Amino acid sequence: MRCANTTGTNAIMSLQNARLRLYEDRYILHSPPPKLNLGELGEPDDLGWRWFQCTDTLQIYLPPDISIRYSIFLKMERKTNKLPSSHTTVQRFNRAREEFVNQCLRSKPQYPVRGISPSICRYALEPGFRCSNIDHIVAHEEFLAESRYLSTFDTHLVPRSQLGLLGPTNEWGRSWVRLAEDTQVLLTPDTTSQYHAFLRWSILSDDPHNDTDWKATVIDLTGACLDHAYYLGTYNGDKLYVLERDTSAAVLAPLTNASRTHYHEVAEKARIYAQFAPTRLSLGHSKLRRSNSPILARHPKRRLRGKFGPVLEPLVELQEEEDSTSCSPEPDAGQQCKSKTSSQFSTSTSTTLSGTSTSTTGDSVKMRKGPSVSSLRRTAKFLSSRIPAKVYGRLLTLVARTL
C-alpha cells in the first residue's frame, strides 16, 4: 500500500514539474531550451542569456557576462587545439573548464532566477557570477575589444531626448545609458541586461505603485553609478563614466532587488498553474500557439473499431434446398417449381436482426426467418478472409445491379 502511494505521489510531482517547465518555456522564456552537446553554449536570447549544457542531464541558464566570456574561451580553445601548443597551455584550458563547471554546480540558487525555479534538470545563475580562471584567459581579448570600442564610442551614445534609456550593445554586452541630461554611463553586460529587463516589465506592468518603485530604483541606480563608476571625461557636453566589473556589485544591488520581486511573482504564477491547472488544458490561445508549442496532456487514444460493411448472406443455397424439398414429390409441376424458384431466388445484402432477414423481391418486401446468427457470422468471416478486397467489392457491385 505504501509503495502504491509513493508511486502516485511521484507521478503527481512529475506532472507538476512538467507543467511548470512548459509554463516557463511558454510565458517566461518564450522558447524551450535547445538540445546541446556536453559543454556547448546555446544562442543568446533578447537579454543576452544563454543555455549551457553542464552535464548530461543538467542545463544552466548563464547571465550575459559569463556567457560571453565562456564563448570567447571556447573560441580560444579551438584555436589552441588547431595549433601546436605546449602541454602546459592545454592543461591550463582544461583546469579552467573544470573549475567553471564546478563553480556552476556549487552556485545553484535556492530561489527563482530569471523566473526559472531551480530543479535537478535546470536552473539559472544569479547575475554577477564570475570565474577567475576564465577571466584570466580572456583578459587580453577583452582589453583589445575595449580599445577598439572606445575609439568609436561616440556612435553608441544615447541622445539627450532618450533620458533613462539604453544605447546599442557592443560585442561584449556593454551599453551606454543616459541617467541624467548631461551624464552617461557605460554599463557592464549583466547590469545592461538587468536594466533592460527592468525597463521592460516596468513599462508593461499594470501596478499603480509601479511609477513610484521605478523612480526610486532609477535614483538608487544613478547614485550607485556615480559613486562606483570611473570618470572618463567630457564629450559634447556630456560627462562620461565607465563602470568596471569589479565595482558593479553595488550597482547591480537595486536592480537585483527589483528583479527578485518581479520574478518571484512570475514563479508563483507558474507554481499555481502547475498545481491547479486542468489536465487536458493546453497552453495559450489557438491563435498564439506556435507549431512547436507543447501541450500539457496527451489525450488517450481511441480504440479503433472494425470497418463497417454490408454482409453478403448466402440465401441462395437455403432457398434452393427449400424449393427442392417442396418440388421433388410432384414431377409434373417442374415448370411450376422453376417459376417459383426463380421468383423467390434473389441474392442481396441484408441486415440480420435477431434471427430474421429482410429479402427484397421485385416491389414486395417480406420478413421471413433466415439462418441462425452463428452460421451467418461464420459465412461472413469466411468470405472476408478468403475473398480479396477488390473481388469482394466487385461482387457487391454485381449483387447491387441484380436488385
C-alpha positions as CSV (number, residue, x, y, z in Angstrom):
1,M,0.0,0.0,0.0
2,R,2.8,2.4,0.9
3,C,4.6,1.6,-2.4
4,A,1.4,2.4,-4.3
5,N,1.1,5.8,-2.5
6,T,4.7,6.6,-3.3
7,T,4.2,5.8,-6.9
8,G,1.1,8.0,-7.1
9,T,2.9,10.9,-5.4
10,N,5.9,10.6,-7.8
11,A,3.6,10.6,-10.8
12,I,1.8,13.8,-9.5
13,M,5.1,15.5,-8.8
14,S,6.4,14.6,-12.3
15,L,3.3,16.0,-13.9
16,Q,3.5,19.3,-11.9
17,N,7.2,19.7,-12.8
18,A,6.4,19.1,-16.5
19,R,3.6,21.8,-16.3
20,L,6.0,24.1,-14.6
21,R,8.6,23.8,-17.3
22,L,6.1,24.2,-20.0
23,Y,4.8,27.4,-18.4
24,E,8.3,28.8,-18.0
25,D,9.2,27.9,-21.7
26,R,5.9,29.5,-23.0
27,Y,5.4,32.6,-20.9
28,I,8.8,33.5,-19.4
29,L,11.5,32.3,-21.8
30,H,9.2,32.3,-24.9
31,S,11.1,29.3,-26.3
32,P,12.2,25.9,-25.0
33,P,15.8,25.2,-24.2
34,P,17.8,23.9,-27.1
35,K,19.4,20.4,-27.4
36,L,23.1,20.9,-26.8
37,N,26.1,18.6,-26.6
38,L,28.1,18.4,-23.4
39,G,30.0,21.7,-22.8
40,E,28.2,23.7,-25.5
41,L,26.5,27.1,-25.3
42,G,23.3,28.0,-27.0
43,E,22.4,31.2,-28.8
44,P,21.8,34.3,-26.7
45,D,18.2,35.5,-26.2
46,D,17.0,39.0,-26.4
47,L,18.6,39.8,-23.0
48,G,21.9,38.1,-23.7
49,W,21.3,34.9,-21.6
50,R,22.5,31.6,-22.9
51,W,21.9,27.9,-22.0
52,F,24.9,25.9,-21.1
53,Q,25.0,22.1,-21.1
54,C,26.8,21.5,-17.9
55,T,26.2,17.7,-17.6
56,D,24.3,15.1,-19.5
57,T,21.1,15.8,-17.6
58,L,21.6,19.4,-16.4
59,Q,21.3,22.7,-18.3
60,I,22.2,26.1,-16.7
61,Y,21.0,29.5,-17.8
62,L,24.0,31.8,-17.8
63,P,23.8,35.6,-17.4
64,P,25.3,37.7,-20.3
65,D,28.7,38.5,-18.7
66,I,29.9,35.0,-18.0
67,S,28.2,33.5,-21.1
68,I,30.1,36.0,-23.4
69,R,33.4,35.2,-21.6
70,Y,32.9,31.5,-21.8
71,S,32.0,31.7,-25.5
72,I,35.3,33.6,-26.1
73,F,37.1,31.0,-24.0
74,L,35.7,28.2,-26.3
75,K,36.9,30.0,-29.4
76,M,40.4,30.5,-28.0
77,E,40.4,26.8,-27.0
78,R,39.5,25.7,-30.5
79,K,42.3,27.9,-32.0
80,T,44.8,26.4,-29.5
81,N,43.8,22.9,-30.4
82,K,44.4,23.6,-34.1
83,L,47.9,25.0,-33.5
84,P,50.9,23.2,-32.0
85,S,50.6,24.1,-28.3
86,S,52.5,23.1,-25.2
87,H,51.3,20.7,-22.6
88,T,51.1,23.5,-20.1
89,T,48.7,25.5,-22.3
90,V,46.4,22.5,-22.8
91,Q,46.3,21.8,-19.0
92,R,45.5,25.5,-18.3
93,F,42.4,25.4,-20.5
94,N,41.3,22.0,-19.0
95,R,41.7,23.3,-15.5
96,A,39.7,26.5,-16.3
97,R,36.9,24.4,-17.8
98,E,36.7,22.1,-14.8
99,E,36.7,25.0,-12.4
100,F,34.0,26.7,-14.3
101,V,31.7,23.6,-14.3
102,N,32.3,23.1,-10.5
103,Q,31.5,26.7,-9.7
104,C,28.3,26.5,-11.8
105,L,27.3,23.4,-9.8
106,R,28.1,25.0,-6.4
107,S,26.3,28.2,-7.3
108,K,22.8,26.7,-7.6
109,P,20.3,29.2,-6.2
110,Q,17.6,28.3,-3.8
111,Y,15.1,30.8,-5.3
112,P,13.8,31.5,-8.8
113,V,16.2,33.4,-11.0
114,R,15.0,34.9,-14.3
115,G,11.7,33.3,-13.5
116,I,13.1,29.8,-13.6
117,S,12.5,27.6,-10.5
118,P,15.7,25.6,-9.7
119,S,15.3,21.8,-10.3
120,I,17.6,18.8,-10.9
121,C,17.5,19.3,-14.6
122,R,17.9,23.1,-15.0
123,Y,18.3,26.4,-13.2
124,A,19.6,29.9,-13.8
125,L,22.6,31.6,-12.2
126,E,22.4,35.0,-10.5
127,P,23.7,37.9,-12.5
128,G,27.3,38.8,-11.4
129,F,28.5,35.3,-11.5
130,R,32.3,35.2,-12.2
131,C,35.0,32.6,-12.7
132,S,38.5,33.8,-12.1
133,N,40.2,31.2,-14.3
134,I,38.1,32.1,-17.3
135,D,38.7,35.8,-16.6
136,H,42.5,35.3,-16.7
137,I,42.4,33.6,-20.1
138,V,40.1,36.1,-21.9
139,A,41.6,39.2,-20.2
140,H,43.8,40.1,-23.2
141,E,40.9,39.6,-25.7
142,E,38.7,41.9,-23.5
143,F,41.4,44.6,-23.4
144,L,41.7,44.6,-27.2
145,A,37.9,44.7,-27.7
146,E,37.5,47.6,-25.2
147,S,40.3,49.5,-27.0
148,R,38.5,49.2,-30.3
149,Y,35.2,50.1,-28.8
150,L,36.4,53.3,-27.0
151,S,37.9,54.5,-30.3
152,T,34.3,54.6,-31.8
153,F,32.2,55.0,-28.7
154,D,30.6,58.2,-29.9
155,T,28.5,56.2,-32.4
156,H,26.9,54.2,-29.4
157,L,26.0,57.2,-27.2
158,V,22.4,57.9,-26.2
159,P,20.7,61.1,-27.5
160,R,19.6,63.7,-24.9
161,S,16.0,63.1,-25.8
162,Q,16.2,59.5,-24.6
163,L,16.6,60.1,-20.9
164,G,16.8,56.8,-18.9
165,L,17.1,54.6,-22.0
166,L,19.9,52.3,-23.3
167,G,22.0,52.6,-26.4
168,P,23.1,49.8,-28.7
169,T,25.0,46.9,-27.2
170,N,28.5,46.0,-28.3
171,E,30.1,42.5,-28.8
172,W,30.9,42.2,-25.1
173,G,27.4,43.1,-23.9
174,R,28.2,46.7,-22.8
175,S,25.8,49.6,-23.4
176,W,25.6,53.3,-22.6
177,V,22.7,54.6,-20.5
178,R,21.7,58.3,-20.1
179,L,21.0,58.7,-16.4
180,A,20.8,62.5,-16.5
181,E,20.6,65.2,-19.0
182,D,24.4,65.6,-19.0
183,T,25.5,62.1,-17.7
184,Q,26.0,58.8,-19.4
185,V,27.5,55.6,-18.0
186,L,28.9,52.6,-19.8
187,L,27.3,49.6,-18.0
188,T,28.6,46.1,-17.7
189,P,26.9,43.2,-19.5
190,D,24.9,42.0,-16.5
191,T,23.9,45.5,-15.5
192,T,22.8,46.2,-19.0
193,S,20.7,43.1,-19.2
194,Q,19.1,43.7,-15.8
195,Y,18.3,47.3,-16.6
196,H,16.8,46.3,-19.9
197,A,14.6,43.7,-18.2
198,F,13.7,46.3,-15.6
199,L,12.6,48.8,-18.2
200,R,10.5,46.1,-20.0
201,W,8.4,44.9,-17.1
202,S,8.1,48.4,-15.6
203,I,6.5,49.6,-18.9
204,L,4.2,46.6,-19.3
205,S,3.2,46.5,-15.6
206,D,-0.4,47.5,-14.6
207,D,0.6,48.1,-10.9
208,P,-0.4,51.6,-9.8
209,H,2.6,51.7,-7.5
210,N,5.0,50.9,-10.3
211,D,5.8,54.6,-11.1
212,T,7.0,55.2,-7.5
213,D,9.1,52.0,-7.5
214,W,10.5,52.8,-10.9
215,K,11.6,56.3,-9.8
216,A,13.2,55.0,-6.6
217,T,15.1,52.3,-8.4
218,V,16.4,54.7,-11.0
219,I,17.5,57.2,-8.3
220,D,19.4,54.4,-6.5
221,L,21.0,53.2,-9.7
222,T,22.1,56.7,-10.6
223,G,23.7,57.3,-7.2
224,A,25.5,53.9,-7.3
225,C,26.9,54.5,-10.8
226,L,28.2,58.0,-9.9
227,D,29.8,56.6,-6.7
228,H,31.5,53.5,-8.2
229,A,32.0,54.3,-11.9
230,Y,35.3,55.6,-13.3
231,Y,35.1,59.1,-14.8
232,L,36.2,59.0,-18.4
233,G,35.9,62.7,-19.4
234,T,33.5,65.1,-21.1
235,Y,32.3,64.7,-24.7
236,N,29.9,67.2,-26.4
237,G,28.7,68.5,-23.0
238,D,28.1,65.0,-21.5
239,K,30.0,63.6,-18.6
240,L,31.0,60.1,-19.4
241,Y,31.6,57.3,-16.8
242,V,32.7,53.7,-17.2
243,L,31.5,51.0,-14.8
244,E,34.0,48.2,-14.2
245,R,33.2,44.6,-13.4
246,D,35.0,44.8,-10.0
247,T,32.7,47.7,-8.8
248,S,29.5,46.6,-10.5
249,A,28.1,44.6,-7.5
250,A,26.9,47.8,-5.8
251,V,25.2,49.0,-9.0
252,L,23.5,45.6,-9.5
253,A,22.0,45.7,-6.0
254,P,19.0,47.9,-6.7
255,L,18.3,46.2,-10.0
256,T,18.7,42.7,-8.4
257,N,16.2,43.6,-5.6
258,A,13.6,44.8,-8.1
259,S,14.1,41.7,-10.4
260,R,13.8,39.3,-7.4
261,T,10.4,40.8,-6.5
262,H,9.2,40.6,-10.1
263,Y,10.4,37.1,-10.8
264,H,9.1,35.8,-7.5
265,E,5.6,36.8,-8.6
266,V,6.2,35.2,-12.0
267,A,7.4,32.0,-10.4
268,E,4.4,31.9,-8.1
269,K,2.0,32.2,-11.0
270,A,3.8,29.3,-12.7
271,R,3.7,27.2,-9.5
272,I,-0.1,27.8,-9.1
273,Y,-0.7,26.9,-12.7
274,A,1.3,23.7,-12.3
275,Q,-0.7,22.6,-9.2
276,F,-4.2,23.6,-10.2
277,A,-4.3,23.6,-14.0
278,P,-6.7,21.0,-15.6
279,T,-5.0,18.0,-17.1
280,R,-6.5,18.5,-20.6
281,L,-5.9,22.2,-20.8
282,S,-3.4,23.3,-23.5
283,L,-1.1,26.3,-23.2
284,G,-2.2,29.6,-24.7
285,H,-4.8,30.5,-27.2
286,S,-5.0,28.7,-30.6
287,K,-4.0,31.9,-32.4
288,L,-1.0,32.4,-30.2
289,R,0.2,28.8,-30.2
290,R,3.2,28.1,-32.4
291,S,3.8,25.0,-34.4
292,N,6.3,23.6,-31.9
293,S,4.4,24.8,-28.8
294,P,3.9,22.0,-26.2
295,I,0.6,20.6,-25.0
296,L,0.1,19.8,-21.3
297,A,-1.6,16.4,-21.6
298,R,-1.8,13.8,-24.3
299,H,-5.3,12.7,-25.0
300,P,-6.0,9.0,-24.7
301,K,-6.0,7.0,-27.9
302,R,-9.4,5.9,-29.1
303,R,-10.0,2.3,-29.8
304,L,-10.1,1.5,-33.5
305,R,-13.4,-0.1,-34.5
306,G,-13.6,-2.6,-37.3
307,K,-14.6,-1.4,-40.7
308,F,-18.3,-1.4,-41.2
309,G,-19.5,-3.1,-44.4
310,P,-22.5,-4.9,-45.7
311,V,-22.6,-8.7,-45.1
312,L,-23.3,-10.9,-48.1
313,E,-25.7,-13.6,-46.8
314,P,-25.8,-17.0,-48.6
315,L,-29.6,-17.1,-49.1
316,V,-29.3,-18.9,-52.4
317,E,-28.5,-22.4,-51.1
318,L,-31.1,-22.2,-48.4
319,Q,-33.8,-21.2,-50.8
320,E,-32.8,-23.9,-53.3
321,E,-32.9,-26.6,-50.6
322,E,-36.4,-25.5,-49.5
323,D,-37.6,-25.4,-53.1
324,S,-36.1,-28.8,-54.0
325,T,-37.8,-30.4,-51.0
326,S,-41.1,-28.8,-51.8
327,C,-41.0,-29.7,-55.5
328,S,-39.5,-33.2,-55.5
329,P,-42.7,-35.3,-54.9
330,E,-44.5,-33.6,-57.9
331,P,-42.7,-34.4,-61.1
332,D,-45.4,-32.8,-63.2
333,A,-45.0,-29.5,-61.5
334,G,-41.4,-29.0,-62.6
335,Q,-42.3,-25.9,-64.6
336,Q,-44.2,-24.6,-61.7
337,C,-41.2,-25.2,-59.4
338,K,-38.9,-23.4,-61.7
339,S,-41.1,-20.3,-61.8
340,K,-41.4,-20.5,-58.0
341,T,-37.7,-20.8,-57.5
342,S,-36.9,-18.0,-60.0
343,S,-39.4,-15.7,-58.4
344,Q,-38.1,-16.3,-54.9
345,F,-34.4,-16.6,-55.8
346,S,-32.6,-13.4,-55.0
347,T,-29.1,-12.5,-53.8
348,S,-29.0,-9.4,-51.8
349,T,-27.2,-7.6,-48.9
350,S,-29.4,-7.8,-45.9
351,T,-29.3,-6.8,-42.2
352,T,-29.8,-9.6,-39.7
353,L,-31.9,-8.7,-36.7
354,S,-32.5,-11.4,-34.0
355,G,-32.6,-14.3,-36.4
356,T,-34.8,-12.7,-39.1
357,S,-33.7,-11.3,-42.5
358,T,-35.3,-8.9,-44.9
359,S,-35.4,-10.1,-48.6
360,T,-36.4,-7.7,-51.4
361,T,-38.1,-9.4,-54.4
362,G,-39.4,-7.0,-57.0
363,D,-41.6,-4.4,-55.4
364,S,-42.7,-6.6,-52.4
365,V,-40.8,-6.7,-49.1
366,K,-41.5,-9.6,-46.7
367,M,-40.0,-10.7,-43.4
368,R,-39.0,-14.3,-43.1
369,K,-36.9,-16.4,-40.8
370,G,-33.3,-16.8,-42.0
371,P,-30.4,-18.9,-41.0
372,S,-29.0,-18.7,-37.4
373,V,-26.8,-15.8,-36.4
374,S,-23.8,-18.0,-35.8
375,S,-23.9,-19.5,-39.3
376,L,-24.2,-16.1,-40.9
377,R,-21.2,-14.9,-38.8
378,R,-19.1,-17.9,-39.9
379,T,-20.0,-17.4,-43.5
380,A,-19.2,-13.6,-43.4
381,K,-15.9,-14.3,-41.7
382,F,-15.1,-17.0,-44.3
383,L,-15.9,-14.6,-47.2
384,S,-14.0,-11.7,-45.7
385,S,-10.9,-13.8,-45.1
386,R,-10.8,-15.7,-48.3
387,I,-12.0,-13.3,-50.9
388,P,-9.7,-10.4,-51.8
389,A,-10.9,-6.8,-51.2
390,K,-11.2,-6.0,-54.9
391,V,-13.1,-9.2,-55.7
392,Y,-15.3,-8.5,-52.7
393,G,-16.1,-5.0,-53.9
394,R,-16.9,-6.2,-57.4
395,L,-19.2,-8.9,-56.0
396,L,-21.1,-6.3,-54.1
397,T,-21.5,-4.2,-57.2
398,L,-22.9,-7.2,-59.2
399,V,-25.3,-8.0,-56.4
400,A,-26.5,-4.4,-56.3
401,R,-27.1,-4.4,-60.0
402,T,-29.3,-7.6,-59.8
403,L,-31.6,-5.9,-57.2
